């Protein structure tokens, strides 16, 4: 199964506690079909100080979310959209299903 979401894309969350929120993709985990989105799926981590003088404590950070639960937002029509692929001159490009704009 292919992942249509890439690092740097703006996505909207389709389901879960963060449904409807938008964020930028910080990274992808293709092996488990997951993505890390800025400000989405925040989890609490208990951090232990590793060096002398470094502070530990409770920190919040983004956890990975399943790629099937997010949808790419088209910059032209600003809607969540499925991605179509168009081959032009031997080059494969991603396009919006709604307006046909290149993503």
Biopython code that builds the backbone (N, CA, C, O; Angstrom):
import numpy as np
from Bio.PDB.StructureBuilder import StructureBuilder

atoms = [
    (1, "UNK", "N", (0.845, -1.184, 0.000)),
    (1, "UNK", "CA", (0.000, 0.000, 0.000)),
    (1, "UNK", "C", (0.885, 1.240, 0.000)),
    (1, "UNK", "O", (1.860, 1.313, 0.747)),
    (2, "UNK", "N", (0.550, 2.195, -0.822)),
    (2, "UNK", "CA", (1.351, 3.412, -0.948)),
    (2, "UNK", "C", (0.821, 4.520, -0.043)),
    (2, "UNK", "O", (-0.382, 4.632, 0.192)),
    (3, "UNK", "N", (1.748, 5.337, 0.459)),
    (3, "UNK", "CA", (1.368, 6.505, 1.255)),
    (3, "UNK", "C", (1.387, 7.720, 0.332)),
    (3, "UNK", "O", (2.391, 7.976, -0.332)),
    (4, "UNK", "N", (0.294, 8.463, 0.286)),
    (4, "UNK", "CA", (0.205, 9.635, -0.573)),
    (4, "UNK", "C", (0.565, 10.923, 0.152)),
    (4, "UNK", "O", (0.485, 12.005, -0.429)),
    (5, "UNK", "N", (0.961, 10.816, 1.418)),
    (5, "UNK", "CA", (1.287, 11.987, 2.226)),
    (5, "UNK", "C", (2.804, 12.105, 2.327)),
    (5, "UNK", "O", (3.495, 11.120, 2.589)),
    (6, "UNK", "N", (3.316, 13.318, 2.117)),
    (6, "UNK", "CA", (4.753, 13.549, 2.190)),
    (6, "UNK", "C", (5.077, 14.592, 3.245)),
    (6, "UNK", "O", (4.205, 15.343, 3.681)),
    (7, "UNK", "N", (6.345, 14.631, 3.653)),
    (7, "UNK", "CA", (6.819, 15.623, 4.612)),
    (7, "UNK", "C", (6.618, 17.019, 4.030)),
    (7, "UNK", "O", (6.964, 17.275, 2.876)),
    (8, "UNK", "N", (6.058, 17.916, 4.832)),
    (8, "UNK", "CA", (5.822, 19.291, 4.384)),
    (8, "UNK", "C", (4.409, 19.554, 3.898)),
    (8, "UNK", "O", (4.020, 20.711, 3.734)),
    (9, "UNK", "N", (3.623, 18.491, 3.660)),
    (9, "UNK", "CA", (2.228, 18.658, 3.240)),
    (9, "UNK", "C", (1.384, 19.213, 4.381)),
    (9, "UNK", "O", (1.664, 18.944, 5.549)),
    (10, "UNK", "N", (0.353, 19.985, 4.049)),
    (10, "UNK", "CA", (-0.640, 20.404, 5.029)),
    (10, "UNK", "C", (-1.777, 19.397, 4.958)),
    (10, "UNK", "O", (-2.302, 19.114, 3.881)),
    (11, "UNK", "N", (-2.155, 18.855, 6.119)),
    (11, "UNK", "CA", (-3.188, 17.822, 6.145)),
    (11, "UNK", "C", (-4.287, 18.182, 7.132)),
    (11, "UNK", "O", (-4.086, 18.995, 8.034)),
    (12, "UNK", "N", (-5.469, 17.556, 6.948)),
    (12, "UNK", "CA", (-6.589, 17.708, 7.874)),
    (12, "UNK", "C", (-6.863, 16.320, 8.447)),
    (12, "UNK", "O", (-6.794, 15.323, 7.729)),
    (13, "UNK", "N", (-7.174, 16.257, 9.751)),
    (13, "UNK", "CA", (-7.437, 14.986, 10.418)),
    (13, "UNK", "C", (-8.899, 14.609, 10.212)),
    (13, "UNK", "O", (-9.792, 15.431, 10.421)),
    (14, "UNK", "N", (-9.144, 13.362, 9.802)),
    (14, "UNK", "CA", (-10.490, 12.898, 9.475)),
    (14, "UNK", "C", (-11.224, 12.276, 10.656)),
    (14, "UNK", "O", (-12.452, 12.344, 10.710)),
    (15, "UNK", "N", (-10.508, 11.669, 11.605)),
    (15, "UNK", "CA", (-11.176, 11.006, 12.723)),
    (15, "UNK", "C", (-10.306, 11.039, 13.971)),
    (15, "UNK", "O", (-9.103, 11.289, 13.904)),
    (16, "UNK", "N", (-10.944, 10.779, 15.117)),
    (16, "UNK", "CA", (-10.227, 10.756, 16.385)),
    (16, "UNK", "C", (-10.440, 12.021, 17.185)),
    (16, "UNK", "O", (-11.298, 12.843, 16.864)),
    (17, "UNK", "N", (-9.636, 12.166, 18.244)),
    (17, "UNK", "CA", (-9.812, 13.295, 19.163)),
    (17, "UNK", "C", (-9.457, 14.642, 18.526)),
    (17, "UNK", "O", (-9.926, 15.683, 18.985)),
    (18, "UNK", "N", (-8.636, 14.630, 17.475)),
    (18, "UNK", "CA", (-8.222, 15.865, 16.800)),
    (18, "UNK", "C", (-8.939, 16.078, 15.478)),
    (18, "UNK", "O", (-8.420, 16.779, 14.609)),
    (19, "UNK", "N", (-10.119, 15.493, 15.303)),
    (19, "UNK", "CA", (-10.871, 15.564, 14.050)),
    (19, "UNK", "C", (-11.106, 17.015, 13.631)),
    (19, "UNK", "O", (-11.535, 17.839, 14.439)),
    (20, "UNK", "N", (-10.824, 17.318, 12.370)),
    (20, "UNK", "CA", (-11.052, 18.653, 11.826)),
    (20, "UNK", "C", (-9.862, 19.583, 11.925)),
    (20, "UNK", "O", (-9.843, 20.621, 11.263)),
    (21, "UNK", "N", (-8.860, 19.244, 12.735)),
    (21, "UNK", "CA", (-7.688, 20.103, 12.890)),
    (21, "UNK", "C", (-6.749, 19.949, 11.700)),
    (21, "UNK", "O", (-6.665, 18.887, 11.082)),
    (22, "UNK", "N", (-6.042, 21.042, 11.394)),
    (22, "UNK", "CA", (-5.066, 21.020, 10.307)),
    (22, "UNK", "C", (-3.671, 21.188, 10.869)),
    (22, "UNK", "O", (-3.480, 21.815, 11.911)),
    (23, "UNK", "N", (-2.703, 20.629, 10.179)),
    (23, "UNK", "CA", (-1.315, 20.763, 10.601)),
    (23, "UNK", "C", (-0.372, 20.361, 9.488)),
    (23, "UNK", "O", (-0.786, 19.794, 8.477)),
    (24, "UNK", "N", (0.907, 20.664, 9.685)),
    (24, "UNK", "CA", (1.942, 20.365, 8.709)),
    (24, "UNK", "C", (2.591, 19.030, 9.071)),
    (24, "UNK", "O", (2.831, 18.757, 10.247)),
    (25, "UNK", "N", (2.874, 18.201, 8.073)),
    (25, "UNK", "CA", (3.504, 16.897, 8.306)),
    (25, "UNK", "C", (4.983, 17.129, 8.614)),
    (25, "UNK", "O", (5.712, 17.701, 7.803)),
    (26, "UNK", "N", (5.422, 16.675, 9.805)),
    (26, "UNK", "CA", (6.811, 16.832, 10.226)),
    (26, "UNK", "C", (7.674, 15.665, 9.763)),
    (26, "UNK", "O", (8.875, 15.817, 9.535)),
    (27, "UNK", "N", (7.046, 14.498, 9.627)),
    (27, "UNK", "CA", (7.788, 13.322, 9.193)),
    (27, "UNK", "C", (6.853, 12.169, 8.894)),
    (27, "UNK", "O", (5.682, 12.187, 9.274)),
    (28, "UNK", "N", (7.386, 11.157, 8.203)),
    (28, "UNK", "CA", (6.588, 9.982, 7.872)),
    (28, "UNK", "C", (7.301, 8.725, 8.346)),
    (28, "UNK", "O", (8.525, 8.703, 8.473)),
    (29, "UNK", "N", (6.519, 7.672, 8.608)),
    (29, "UNK", "CA", (7.047, 6.360, 8.985)),
    (29, "UNK", "C", (6.448, 5.360, 7.989)),
    (29, "UNK", "O", (5.429, 4.733, 8.278)),
    (30, "UNK", "N", (7.082, 5.209, 6.811)),
    (30, "UNK", "CA", (6.493, 4.377, 5.760)),
    (30, "UNK", "C", (6.336, 2.909, 6.150)),
    (30, "UNK", "O", (5.413, 2.247, 5.675)),
    (31, "UNK", "N", (7.202, 2.398, 6.989)),
    (31, "UNK", "CA", (7.132, 0.998, 7.406)),
    (31, "UNK", "C", (5.846, 0.650, 8.113)),
    (31, "UNK", "O", (5.324, -0.450, 7.936)),
    (32, "UNK", "N", (5.321, 1.564, 8.911)),
    (32, "UNK", "CA", (4.078, 1.316, 9.643)),
    (32, "UNK", "C", (2.927, 2.191, 9.144)),
    (32, "UNK", "O", (1.887, 2.276, 9.796)),
    (33, "UNK", "N", (3.109, 2.847, 7.980)),
    (33, "UNK", "CA", (2.087, 3.703, 7.357)),
    (33, "UNK", "C", (1.552, 4.755, 8.323)),
    (33, "UNK", "O", (0.340, 4.903, 8.481)),
    (34, "UNK", "N", (2.462, 5.486, 8.969)),
    (34, "UNK", "CA", (2.077, 6.535, 9.915)),
    (34, "UNK", "C", (2.766, 7.843, 9.568)),
    (34, "UNK", "O", (3.792, 7.861, 8.888)),
    (35, "UNK", "N", (2.183, 8.944, 10.051)),
    (35, "UNK", "CA", (2.757, 10.271, 9.858)),
    (35, "UNK", "C", (2.752, 11.020, 11.195)),
    (35, "UNK", "O", (1.918, 10.762, 12.062)),
    (36, "UNK", "N", (3.696, 11.949, 11.341)),
    (36, "UNK", "CA", (3.753, 12.819, 12.517)),
    (36, "UNK", "C", (3.337, 14.203, 12.052)),
    (36, "UNK", "O", (3.960, 14.779, 11.160)),
    (37, "UNK", "N", (2.267, 14.745, 12.669)),
    (37, "UNK", "CA", (1.706, 16.034, 12.250)),
    (37, "UNK", "C", (1.880, 17.042, 13.383)),
    (37, "UNK", "O", (1.657, 16.723, 14.551)),
    (38, "UNK", "N", (2.277, 18.254, 13.026)),
    (38, "UNK", "CA", (2.531, 19.337, 13.978)),
    (38, "UNK", "C", (1.270, 19.687, 14.771)),
    (38, "UNK", "O", (0.255, 20.060, 14.184)),
    (39, "UNK", "N", (1.327, 19.569, 16.097)),
    (39, "UNK", "CA", (0.216, 19.938, 16.973)),
    (39, "UNK", "C", (-0.909, 18.920, 17.064)),
    (39, "UNK", "O", (-1.919, 19.192, 17.712)),
    (40, "UNK", "N", (-0.769, 17.756, 16.437)),
    (40, "UNK", "CA", (-1.805, 16.730, 16.419)),
    (40, "UNK", "C", (-1.326, 15.509, 17.194)),
    (40, "UNK", "O", (-0.147, 15.158, 17.142)),
    (41, "UNK", "N", (-2.249, 14.856, 17.920)),
    (41, "UNK", "CA", (-1.965, 13.643, 18.691)),
    (41, "UNK", "C", (-0.848, 13.879, 19.711)),
    (41, "UNK", "O", (0.136, 13.141, 19.761)),
    (42, "UNK", "N", (-1.025, 14.922, 20.519)),
    (42, "UNK", "CA", (-0.030, 15.277, 21.536)),
    (42, "UNK", "C", (-0.069, 14.273, 22.683)),
    (42, "UNK", "O", (-1.137, 13.940, 23.197)),
    (43, "UNK", "N", (1.126, 13.790, 23.081)),
    (43, "UNK", "CA", (1.242, 12.843, 24.172)),
    (43, "UNK", "C", (2.190, 13.403, 25.224)),
    (43, "UNK", "O", (3.024, 14.259, 24.926)),
    (44, "UNK", "N", (2.060, 12.914, 26.456)),
    (44, "UNK", "CA", (2.898, 13.357, 27.558)),
    (44, "UNK", "C", (4.062, 12.392, 27.724)),
    (44, "UNK", "O", (3.864, 11.180, 27.818)),
    (45, "UNK", "N", (5.279, 12.935, 27.759)),
    (45, "UNK", "CA", (6.475, 12.117, 27.932)),
    (45, "UNK", "C", (7.168, 12.533, 29.217)),
    (45, "UNK", "O", (7.352, 13.721, 29.481)),
    (46, "UNK", "N", (7.548, 11.548, 30.010)),
    (46, "UNK", "CA", (8.317, 11.809, 31.226)),
    (46, "UNK", "C", (9.788, 11.693, 30.864)),
    (46, "UNK", "O", (10.272, 10.604, 30.554)),
    (47, "UNK", "N", (10.509, 12.827, 30.901)),
    (47, "UNK", "CA", (11.889, 12.887, 30.458)),
    (47, "UNK", "C", (12.817, 12.923, 31.661)),
    (47, "UNK", "O", (12.647, 13.721, 32.583)),
    (48, "UNK", "N", (13.802, 12.037, 31.625)),
    (48, "UNK", "CA", (14.791, 11.950, 32.695)),
    (48, "UNK", "C", (16.018, 12.763, 32.266)),
    (48, "UNK", "O", (16.430, 12.680, 31.109)),
    (49, "UNK", "N", (16.609, 13.548, 33.178)),
    (49, "UNK", "CA", (17.802, 14.303, 32.796)),
    (49, "UNK", "C", (18.958, 13.361, 32.452)),
    (49, "UNK", "O", (19.267, 12.460, 33.232)),
    (50, "UNK", "N", (19.589, 13.553, 31.316)),
    (50, "UNK", "CA", (20.673, 12.667, 30.858)),
    (50, "UNK", "C", (22.054, 13.177, 31.262)),
    (50, "UNK", "O", (22.939, 12.375, 31.561)),
    (51, "UNK", "N", (22.254, 14.488, 31.278)),
    (51, "UNK", "CA", (23.544, 15.058, 31.658)),
    (51, "UNK", "C", (23.376, 15.918, 32.906)),
    (51, "UNK", "O", (22.270, 16.331, 33.257)),
    (52, "UNK", "N", (24.500, 16.175, 33.560)),
    (52, "UNK", "CA", (24.459, 17.020, 34.745)),
    (52, "UNK", "C", (24.087, 18.442, 34.324)),
    (52, "UNK", "O", (24.666, 18.989, 33.385)),
    (53, "UNK", "N", (23.121, 19.034, 35.023)),
    (53, "UNK", "CA", (22.660, 20.378, 34.714)),
    (53, "UNK", "C", (21.463, 20.395, 33.773)),
    (53, "UNK", "O", (20.790, 21.418, 33.645)),
    (54, "UNK", "N", (21.191, 19.275, 33.115)),
    (54, "UNK", "CA", (20.034, 19.188, 32.225)),
    (54, "UNK", "C", (18.788, 18.927, 33.050)),
    (54, "UNK", "O", (18.827, 18.194, 34.039)),
    (55, "UNK", "N", (17.678, 19.534, 32.635)),
    (55, "UNK", "CA", (16.441, 19.364, 33.383)),
    (55, "UNK", "C", (15.592, 18.245, 32.810)),
    (55, "UNK", "O", (15.521, 18.048, 31.597)),
    (56, "UNK", "N", (14.957, 17.526, 33.703)),
    (56, "UNK", "CA", (13.996, 16.513, 33.302)),
    (56, "UNK", "C", (12.605, 17.088, 33.468)),
    (56, "UNK", "O", (12.445, 18.302, 33.597)),
    (57, "UNK", "N", (11.601, 16.235, 33.467)),
    (57, "UNK", "CA", (10.245, 16.721, 33.701)),
    (57, "UNK", "C", (9.245, 16.099, 32.746)),
    (57, "UNK", "O", (9.531, 15.115, 32.064)),
    (58, "UNK", "N", (8.068, 16.696, 32.716)),
    (58, "UNK", "CA", (6.992, 16.206, 31.874)),
    (58, "UNK", "C", (6.897, 17.114, 30.650)),
    (58, "UNK", "O", (6.716, 18.326, 30.770)),
    (59, "UNK", "N", (7.025, 16.502, 29.466)),
    (59, "UNK", "CA", (6.990, 17.269, 28.224)),
    (59, "UNK", "C", (5.882, 16.757, 27.323)),
    (59, "UNK", "O", (5.473, 15.599, 27.412)),
    (60, "UNK", "N", (5.405, 17.634, 26.456)),
    (60, "UNK", "CA", (4.392, 17.245, 25.468)),
    (60, "UNK", "C", (5.079, 17.174, 24.114)),
    (60, "UNK", "O", (5.904, 18.027, 23.785)),
    (61, "UNK", "N", (4.735, 16.143, 23.319)),
    (61, "UNK", "CA", (5.263, 16.041, 21.959)),
    (61, "UNK", "C", (4.264, 15.325, 21.067)),
    (61, "UNK", "O", (3.320, 14.703, 21.555)),
    (62, "UNK", "N", (4.469, 15.411, 19.766)),
    (62, "UNK", "CA", (3.571, 14.783, 18.801)),
    (62, "UNK", "C", (3.902, 13.307, 18.660)),
    (62, "UNK", "O", (5.070, 12.925, 18.587)),
    (63, "UNK", "N", (2.866, 12.481, 18.624)),
    (63, "UNK", "CA", (3.031, 11.057, 18.345)),
    (63, "UNK", "C", (2.545, 10.791, 16.931)),
    (63, "UNK", "O", (1.827, 11.600, 16.344)),
    (64, "UNK", "N", (2.949, 9.645, 16.392)),
    (64, "UNK", "CA", (2.557, 9.286, 15.027)),
    (64, "UNK", "C", (1.064, 8.964, 14.968)),
    (64, "UNK", "O", (0.491, 8.458, 15.933)),
    (65, "UNK", "N", (0.446, 9.262, 13.833)),
    (65, "UNK", "CA", (-0.969, 8.974, 13.589)),
    (65, "UNK", "C", (-1.045, 8.202, 12.269)),
    (65, "UNK", "O", (-0.224, 8.414, 11.376)),
    (66, "UNK", "N", (-2.016, 7.321, 12.149)),
    (66, "UNK", "CA", (-2.159, 6.521, 10.935)),
    (66, "UNK", "C", (-2.390, 7.426, 9.719)),
    (66, "UNK", "O", (-3.181, 8.367, 9.777)),
    (67, "UNK", "N", (-1.697, 7.133, 8.632)),
    (67, "UNK", "CA", (-1.777, 7.951, 7.418)),
    (67, "UNK", "C", (-3.171, 7.931, 6.804)),
    (67, "UNK", "O", (-3.555, 8.875, 6.113)),
    (68, "UNK", "N", (-3.940, 6.859, 7.049)),
    (68, "UNK", "CA", (-5.293, 6.774, 6.488)),
    (68, "UNK", "C", (-6.266, 7.702, 7.213)),
    (68, "UNK", "O", (-7.385, 7.905, 6.740)),
    (69, "UNK", "N", (-5.862, 8.268, 8.348)),
    (69, "UNK", "CA", (-6.733, 9.162, 9.112)),
    (69, "UNK", "C", (-6.511, 10.628, 8.772)),
    (69, "UNK", "O", (-7.159, 11.502, 9.347)),
    (70, "UNK", "N", (-5.602, 10.905, 7.842)),
    (70, "UNK", "CA", (-5.358, 12.287, 7.418)),
    (70, "UNK", "C", (-5.567, 12.409, 5.918)),
    (70, "UNK", "O", (-5.445, 11.436, 5.174)),
    (71, "UNK", "N", (-5.886, 13.635, 5.486)),
    (71, "UNK", "CA", (-6.124, 13.906, 4.074)),
    (71, "UNK", "C", (-5.393, 15.192, 3.705)),
    (71, "UNK", "O", (-5.436, 16.171, 4.451)),
    (72, "UNK", "N", (-4.731, 15.190, 2.567)),
    (72, "UNK", "CA", (-3.969, 16.352, 2.111)),
    (72, "UNK", "C", (-4.919, 17.502, 1.780)),
    (72, "UNK", "O", (-5.971, 17.292, 1.177)),
    (73, "UNK", "N", (-4.540, 18.720, 2.178)),
    (73, "UNK", "CA", (-5.330, 19.917, 1.884)),
    (73, "UNK", "C", (-4.750, 20.577, 0.639)),
    (73, "UNK", "O", (-3.557, 20.872, 0.576)),
    (74, "UNK", "N", (-5.614, 20.804, -0.352)),
    (74, "UNK", "CA", (-5.203, 21.449, -1.605)),
    (74, "UNK", "C", (-4.945, 22.936, -1.341)),
    (74, "UNK", "O", (-5.792, 23.602, -0.744)),
    (75, "UNK", "N", (-3.790, 23.475, -1.772)),
    (75, "UNK", "CA", (-3.516, 24.897, -1.541)),
    (75, "UNK", "C", (-4.404, 25.821, -2.375)),
    (75, "UNK", "O", (-4.628, 26.968, -1.986)),
    (76, "UNK", "N", (-4.915, 25.345, -3.515)),
    (76, "UNK", "CA", (-5.733, 26.190, -4.393)),
    (76, "UNK", "C", (-7.177, 26.278, -3.903)),
    (76, "UNK", "O", (-7.705, 27.377, -3.733)),
    (77, "UNK", "N", (-7.832, 25.114, -3.672)),
    (77, "UNK", "CA", (-9.252, 25.142, -3.269)),
    (77, "UNK", "C", (-9.426, 24.996, -1.755)),
    (77, "UNK", "O", (-10.552, 25.030, -1.259)),
    (78, "UNK", "N", (-8.335, 24.835, -1.025)),
    (78, "UNK", "CA", (-8.284, 24.711, 0.444)),
    (78, "UNK", "C", (-9.296, 23.720, 1.024)),
    (78, "UNK", "O", (-9.916, 23.976, 2.056)),
    (79, "UNK", "N", (-9.450, 22.580, 0.334)),
    (79, "UNK", "CA", (-10.292, 21.485, 0.799)),
    (79, "UNK", "C", (-9.419, 20.263, 1.036)),
    (79, "UNK", "O", (-8.363, 20.109, 0.421)),
    (80, "UNK", "N", (-9.877, 19.387, 1.942)),
    (80, "UNK", "CA", (-9.237, 18.094, 2.083)),
    (80, "UNK", "C", (-9.555, 17.288, 0.842)),
    (80, "UNK", "O", (-10.711, 17.220, 0.425)),
    (81, "UNK", "N", (-8.541, 16.674, 0.243)),
    (81, "UNK", "CA", (-8.762, 16.001, -1.027)),
    (81, "UNK", "C", (-8.006, 14.685, -1.125)),
    (81, "UNK", "O", (-6.966, 14.497, -0.494)),
    (82, "UNK", "N", (-8.552, 13.779, -1.933)),
    (82, "UNK", "CA", (-7.815, 12.579, -2.286)),
    (82, "UNK", "C", (-6.822, 12.980, -3.372)),
    (82, "UNK", "O", (-7.015, 13.988, -4.052)),
    (83, "UNK", "N", (-5.783, 12.208, -3.530)),
    (83, "UNK", "CA", (-4.739, 12.566, -4.473)),
    (83, "UNK", "C", (-4.846, 11.700, -5.722)),
    (83, "UNK", "O", (-4.947, 10.476, -5.636)),
    (84, "UNK", "N", (-4.821, 12.352, -6.886)),
    (84, "UNK", "CA", (-4.756, 11.649, -8.166)),
    (84, "UNK", "C", (-3.330, 11.801, -8.691)),
    (84, "UNK", "O", (-2.630, 12.752, -8.341)),
    (85, "UNK", "N", (-2.914, 10.878, -9.517)),
    (85, "UNK", "CA", (-1.574, 10.950, -10.113)),
    (85, "UNK", "C", (-1.722, 11.168, -11.609)),
    (85, "UNK", "O", (-2.515, 10.500, -12.273)),
    (86, "UNK", "N", (-0.944, 12.116, -12.134)),
    (86, "UNK", "CA", (-0.965, 12.417, -13.559)),
    (86, "UNK", "C", (0.454, 12.248, -14.099)),
    (86, "UNK", "O", (1.416, 12.735, -13.505)),
    (87, "UNK", "N", (0.572, 11.560, -15.219)),
    (87, "UNK", "CA", (1.886, 11.350, -15.829)),
    (87, "UNK", "C", (1.988, 12.254, -17.055)),
    (87, "UNK", "O", (1.229, 12.128, -18.016)),
    (88, "UNK", "N", (2.960, 13.176, -16.985)),
    (88, "UNK", "CA", (3.191, 14.115, -18.087)),
    (88, "UNK", "C", (4.663, 14.076, -18.451)),
    (88, "UNK", "O", (5.528, 14.369, -17.625)),
    (89, "UNK", "N", (4.939, 13.715, -19.684)),
    (89, "UNK", "CA", (6.333, 13.700, -20.154)),
    (89, "UNK", "C", (7.222, 12.757, -19.372)),
    (89, "UNK", "O", (8.398, 13.049, -19.157)),
    (90, "UNK", "N", (6.683, 11.641, -18.949)),
    (90, "UNK", "CA", (7.469, 10.658, -18.193)),
    (90, "UNK", "C", (7.657, 11.010, -16.734)),
    (90, "UNK", "O", (8.396, 10.324, -16.028)),
    (91, "UNK", "N", (7.002, 12.072, -16.261)),
    (91, "UNK", "CA", (7.117, 12.486, -14.861)),
    (91, "UNK", "C", (5.760, 12.355, -14.167)),
    (91, "UNK", "O", (4.745, 12.827, -14.678)),
    (92, "UNK", "N", (5.754, 11.719, -13.011)),
    (92, "UNK", "CA", (4.514, 11.487, -12.263)),
    (92, "UNK", "C", (4.310, 12.632, -11.267)),
    (92, "UNK", "O", (5.200, 12.917, -10.466)),
    (93, "UNK", "N", (3.151, 13.287, -11.310)),
    (93, "UNK", "CA", (2.860, 14.387, -10.394)),
    (93, "UNK", "C", (1.577, 14.111, -9.627)),
    (93, "UNK", "O", (0.704, 13.380, -10.094)),
    (94, "UNK", "N", (1.474, 14.705, -8.443)),
    (94, "UNK", "CA", (0.269, 14.569, -7.623)),
    (94, "UNK", "C", (-0.654, 15.741, -7.918)),
    (94, "UNK", "O", (-0.217, 16.891, -7.950)),
    (95, "UNK", "N", (-1.946, 15.443, -8.136)),
    (95, "UNK", "CA", (-2.916, 16.499, -8.419)),
    (95, "UNK", "C", (-4.147, 16.342, -7.533)),
    (95, "UNK", "O", (-4.437, 15.251, -7.043)),
    (96, "UNK", "N", (-4.872, 17.451, -7.333)),
    (96, "UNK", "CA", (-6.098, 17.489, -6.535)),
    (96, "UNK", "C", (-7.241, 16.858, -7.312)),
    (96, "UNK", "O", (-7.381, 17.107, -8.509)),
    (97, "UNK", "N", (-8.059, 16.048, -6.656)),
    (97, "UNK", "CA", (-9.210, 15.414, -7.294)),
    (97, "UNK", "C", (-10.324, 16.427, -7.574)),
    (97, "UNK", "O", (-11.100, 16.243, -8.511)),
    (98, "UNK", "N", (-10.413, 17.505, -6.764)),
    (98, "UNK", "CA", (-11.491, 18.480, -6.908)),
    (98, "UNK", "C", (-11.223, 19.467, -8.047)),
    (98, "UNK", "O", (-12.047, 19.631, -8.947)),
    (99, "UNK", "N", (-10.048, 20.127, -7.994)),
    (99, "UNK", "CA", (-9.800, 21.213, -8.935)),
    (99, "UNK", "C", (-8.701, 20.912, -9.952)),
    (99, "UNK", "O", (-8.525, 21.670, -10.905)),
    (100, "UNK", "N", (-7.963, 19.823, -9.769)),
    (100, "UNK", "CA", (-6.915, 19.463, -10.712)),
    (100, "UNK", "C", (-5.606, 20.205, -10.524)),
    (100, "UNK", "O", (-4.705, 20.082, -11.353)),
    (101, "UNK", "N", (-5.483, 20.978, -9.442)),
    (101, "UNK", "CA", (-4.249, 21.717, -9.173)),
    (101, "UNK", "C", (-3.140, 20.762, -8.751)),
    (101, "UNK", "O", (-3.394, 19.734, -8.124)),
    (102, "UNK", "N", (-1.919, 21.113, -9.101)),
    (102, "UNK", "CA", (-0.767, 20.285, -8.732)),
    (102, "UNK", "C", (-0.435, 20.470, -7.261)),
    (102, "UNK", "O", (-0.436, 21.589, -6.749)),
    (103, "UNK", "N", (-0.150, 19.362, -6.586)),
    (103, "UNK", "CA", (0.171, 19.424, -5.152)),
    (103, "UNK", "C", (1.664, 19.326, -4.928)),
    (103, "UNK", "O", (2.121, 19.361, -3.786)),
]
sb = StructureBuilder()
sb.init_structure("model")
sb.init_model(0)
sb.init_chain("A")
sb.init_seg("    ")
for serial, (resi, resn, name, xyz) in enumerate(atoms, 1):
    if name == "N":
        sb.init_residue(resn, " ", resi, " ")
    sb.init_atom(name, np.array(xyz, "f"), 0.0, 1.0, " ", f" {name:<3s}", serial, name[0])
structure = sb.get_structure()
